[in-house]
Amino acid sequence: MRAHAKTRKAAVVLQIGREVTKAGLAGEPTPRFAISSVVKRNGKVLPVLSPDTWSDKFELHEILTDFLFEVVTKQLLLKPSERECHVVCDMYTPTHFELLVEAVLLKALMFTKVHIHHKHQVSMLTLPTPTALVVDCGVDTTTAVVQHHGGTVLPSVVLSDKGSSSVHATLLDQLQSKNQEATFTKNDLRDVMVRACFACPPPEGIVTSDVKYTTLGGDDVQVPGSLRISAADVLFQDTVQGDSVQRVVLECLKQSPIDTRKAAARNILLIGGTSLMRGFRARLQQELLGLIQSGEYPMFDTAGLEFQFVQSPFPDNIVAWCGGAISAAL
């Protein structure tokens, strides 16, 4: 009789983000679902990935146990003891948080094995090129790092405290001033940013019209055309909150080895939901060229850098998860 080898079940792939957690199985083209990274306990909504909960390890352990149990057993409807788990995290996630996630998955949910990956590394698995400058446009931060032949060029890592939350703050301030009785949730602001706003101003002579938007609470509000084209400006301006996105990219290139700069500049990979704003790539390329022409970076004037964006086959907001799914399937 022919012996049948035991088929390995597909691993679970989780990406735990500040606002949203994505979950699915290895080898699948998209996550099966995405849920808010929060836990409801004692009538309170507690964020899973927040500095406020990192200080109390006991409370954090309970929050993670409740949250991961909900994701794996109630949403994915899987038996953890039969599978491995791959977790995709931000590169700035505290080590003790990653270790606690690993401990909960192994001891509480009984996964057979747990692997921790960083977003900028697994995102490279979705590309055909060995070198790229990965720009992670997240919720609270924008991070740029050069990946070269499977390794991270650590001196090139640059961080700015700007992200989609900066755009949300601008939208909330402007919309609330014109619609004082309306209530705006995070989902409302995220929806308006991606669907109604433009990162790149329209051509001269074209007027951006106002649009009507209905919030989740049922309030009808008017989004001014001027706000639609100016909400993203905060990302491309140097302020006390942090450097602009274009400066983060150029500082990353400046701190990377000379022999990797041209290849990295030709292969800029944007990940994160903020980059889904219409015109984001065109605006970033325009701002990069303008900053070089200003003379602030003389080392790039004669370097012959050509800024191009490499497009992953997956949407920007799930590139990291898809990279984790590819890694888990290998």
C-alpha positions in Angstrom: 0.0 0.0 0.0 1.2 3.5 -0.8 1.8 5.7 2.3 -0.1 9.0 2.2 1.9 12.0 3.5 0.0 14.1 6.0 -1.0 17.3 4.2 0.1 20.5 6.0 -2.8 22.8 6.7 -2.5 26.4 5.5 -1.0 28.7 8.1 -2.9 31.6 9.6 -1.6 35.1 8.6 -2.3 38.1 10.9 -1.4 41.7 10.4 -2.1 43.6 13.7 -2.3 47.3 12.9 -3.0 50.4 15.0 -6.5 50.7 13.7 -7.3 47.5 11.7 -6.2 43.9 11.9 -6.3 41.7 8.8 -6.5 38.0 8.9 -6.5 35.1 6.4 -4.6 32.0 5.3 -1.3 31.4 3.6 -1.3 31.5 -0.2 -4.6 33.5 -0.4 -4.6 36.6 -2.6 -6.4 38.8 0.0 -7.2 38.7 3.7 -10.5 37.0 4.5 -11.6 39.9 6.7 -10.4 43.1 8.5 -11.7 44.2 11.9 -11.0 47.1 14.2 -8.0 46.5 16.6 -10.1 47.0 19.7 -11.5 44.9 22.5 -14.7 45.6 24.5 -14.2 44.9 28.2 -16.4 46.1 31.1 -18.3 48.5 28.8 -15.1 50.1 27.6 -13.5 49.9 24.1 -9.7 49.2 24.6 -7.2 49.5 21.7 -5.0 46.5 21.2 -2.0 48.3 19.8 -1.6 51.4 21.9 1.2 52.8 24.1 -1.5 53.3 26.8 -1.8 49.6 27.3 1.9 48.6 26.9 2.9 49.7 30.4 0.6 47.1 32.1 1.8 43.7 30.9 -0.9 41.8 32.7 -3.7 43.9 31.2 -2.1 43.7 27.8 -1.9 39.9 28.1 -5.7 39.8 28.8 -6.5 42.2 26.0 -4.4 40.2 23.5 -5.9 36.9 24.6 -9.5 38.1 24.2 -8.7 39.8 20.8 -6.8 37.0 19.2 -9.3 34.4 20.4 -12.0 36.4 18.8 -10.1 36.7 15.5 -9.0 33.1 15.2 -11.8 31.0 16.6 -14.9 33.2 16.1 -14.0 35.0 12.8 -11.7 32.6 11.0 -13.5 29.6 12.5 -10.3 27.6 12.7 -8.7 25.1 15.1 -5.3 26.7 16.1 -3.7 23.5 17.3 -3.5 22.2 13.8 -1.8 25.2 12.2 1.2 27.6 12.3 0.7 31.3 12.6 2.5 34.1 10.9 2.2 37.6 12.3 3.1 40.8 10.4 4.1 43.8 12.5 5.4 47.3 12.1 9.2 47.6 12.4 8.8 49.9 15.4 6.5 47.6 17.3 8.1 47.1 20.8 9.8 43.8 21.2 7.9 42.9 24.4 4.7 43.4 22.5 5.8 40.9 19.8 7.0 38.4 22.4 3.6 38.7 24.3 1.7 38.1 21.0 3.9 35.1 20.4 3.3 33.7 23.9 -0.5 34.2 23.7 -0.6 32.4 20.3 1.5 29.5 21.5 0.2 29.0 25.0 -3.4 30.3 25.0 -4.4 29.4 21.5 -2.1 26.5 21.1 -0.7 27.2 17.6 2.1 24.7 16.6 4.5 27.5 15.7 4.6 31.3 15.5 6.6 33.4 13.1 7.0 37.2 13.5 7.6 39.3 10.3 8.1 43.0 9.7 6.1 44.8 7.1 8.9 46.3 5.0 10.6 42.9 4.7 7.7 40.7 3.6 6.4 43.4 1.3 9.4 42.8 -0.9 8.1 39.3 -1.7 5.4 40.9 -3.8 8.0 42.5 -6.1 10.2 41.2 -8.9 13.1 43.5 -7.9 15.7 42.8 -5.2 16.1 46.4 -4.2 13.4 48.9 -3.3 12.8 51.9 -1.1 9.7 50.9 1.0 7.6 53.9 2.2 5.1 52.8 4.8 2.4 55.5 5.0 0.6 54.4 8.2 -1.9 55.9 10.7 0.4 57.8 12.9 3.8 57.6 11.2 5.5 57.5 7.8 8.5 55.2 7.6 11.1 54.9 4.8 13.7 52.1 4.6 15.8 50.6 1.8 15.6 46.9 1.3 18.5 45.4 -0.7 18.8 41.7 -1.7 16.7 40.4 1.2 18.3 42.6 3.9 17.3 45.8 5.6 19.8 48.8 5.3 19.4 49.9 8.9 21.2 53.3 8.6 18.6 54.2 6.0 15.6 54.0 8.3 13.8 57.4 8.7 10.6 58.0 10.7 8.2 61.0 10.7 5.2 61.4 13.0 2.8 62.0 10.2 0.2 59.7 8.7 -3.5 59.4 7.9 -4.3 60.7 11.4 -2.8 64.1 10.4 -5.2 64.3 7.4 -8.1 63.1 9.6 -7.4 65.9 12.1 -7.6 68.5 9.3 -10.8 67.0 7.9 -12.4 66.9 11.3 -11.5 70.5 12.2 -12.9 71.8 8.9 -16.0 69.6 8.7 -16.9 70.2 12.3 -16.7 73.9 11.9 -19.2 73.9 9.1 -21.4 71.1 10.4 -21.5 71.6 14.2 -24.4 69.2 14.8 -22.9 66.3 12.8 -20.9 63.5 14.4 -17.9 62.1 12.6 -16.3 58.7 13.4 -12.9 57.5 12.4 -14.5 55.4 9.6 -16.2 58.6 8.3 -12.9 60.5 8.2 -11.1 57.6 6.6 -13.9 57.2 4.0 -13.8 60.9 3.1 -10.0 61.0 2.8 -9.8 58.0 0.4 -13.0 58.6 -1.7 -13.4 62.4 -1.8 -10.0 64.0 -1.3 -7.1 64.4 -3.7 -3.4 64.5 -2.8 -2.4 66.2 -6.0 -4.2 69.5 -6.9 -6.2 69.5 -10.2 -4.8 71.1 -13.3 -5.0 74.9 -13.6 -8.5 76.1 -14.6 -10.4 73.1 -13.2 -12.5 73.8 -10.2 -13.1 71.0 -7.6 -16.8 71.0 -6.7 -18.3 70.4 -3.3 -19.7 66.9 -2.6 -22.4 65.6 -0.3 -21.5 62.9 2.2 -23.7 60.9 4.6 -22.0 59.9 7.8 -22.5 56.6 9.5 -24.8 58.4 12.0 -27.0 59.5 9.1 -26.0 63.1 9.0 -25.8 64.7 5.5 -22.8 67.0 5.3 -21.1 69.1 2.6 -17.4 68.5 1.9 -16.1 71.8 0.3 -14.0 71.5 -2.8 -11.2 73.5 -1.3 -10.9 71.0 1.6 -10.9 68.1 -0.9 -7.7 69.4 -2.5 -6.0 70.8 0.6 -6.6 68.0 3.3 -3.4 66.1 2.2 -1.2 69.2 2.3 -0.2 68.5 5.9 1.7 65.3 4.7 3.9 67.3 2.3 4.8 70.2 4.7 7.6 70.3 7.3 6.0 71.1 10.6 6.8 70.6 14.3 4.8 67.4 14.1 7.3 65.8 11.8 9.1 65.9 8.4 7.2 65.8 5.1 6.9 62.6 3.2 9.3 63.8 0.5 11.9 64.7 3.1 11.6 61.3 4.7 12.3 59.7 1.3 15.3 61.9 0.5 16.8 61.5 4.0 16.4 57.7 3.6 18.3 57.8 0.3 20.9 60.2 1.8 21.6 57.7 4.6 21.7 54.6 2.4 24.9 53.3 0.7 25.8 55.2 -2.6 25.7 52.0 -4.7 22.0 51.4 -3.7 20.6 54.9 -4.2 19.8 54.7 -8.0 18.1 51.3 -7.7 16.2 52.4 -4.6 15.0 55.6 -6.2 13.8 53.8 -9.3 11.8 51.3 -7.2 9.8 53.2 -4.5 7.2 50.9 -3.0 4.3 52.6 -1.3 2.4 50.6 1.3 -0.3 51.6 3.8 -3.8 53.0 3.4 -2.7 56.7 3.3 -1.1 56.2 -0.1 -4.5 55.1 -1.5 -5.4 58.8 -1.8 -5.9 59.8 -5.4 -2.9 61.5 -6.9 -0.6 60.5 -4.0 2.1 59.2 -6.2 2.0 62.1 -8.6 2.2 64.6 -5.7 5.1 62.8 -4.0 7.1 62.6 -7.3 6.4 66.3 -7.8 7.5 67.2 -4.3 10.7 65.1 -4.5 11.8 66.9 -7.7 11.0 70.3 -6.2 13.0 69.5 -3.0 16.0 68.5 -5.0 15.8 71.5 -7.2 15.7 73.8 -4.1 19.4 72.9 -3.5 18.9 71.3 0.0 20.3 68.0 -1.2 23.3 68.9 -3.4 24.5 65.3 -3.4 21.6 64.3 -5.6 21.9 67.1 -8.1 24.5 65.3 -10.3 23.6 61.8 -9.2 21.2 61.2 -12.0 18.4 59.9 -9.7 15.2 59.0 -11.4 12.2 58.7 -9.1 9.8 55.9 -10.1 7.2 53.9 -8.3 7.1 50.1 -8.5 3.6 48.8 -8.4 2.8 45.7 -6.4 0.1 43.5 -7.9 -1.8 44.0 -4.6 -3.5 47.2 -3.3 -1.3 49.3 -1.1 -3.2 48.7 2.1 -2.8 44.9 1.9 0.7 44.6 0.4 2.3 43.7 3.7 -0.4 41.1 4.6 0.0 39.5 1.1 3.8 39.4 1.6 3.2 37.6 4.9 0.8 35.2 3.1 3.5 34.5 0.5 6.1 33.9 3.1 3.8 31.6 5.1 3.2 29.5 1.9 6.9 29.0 1.1 
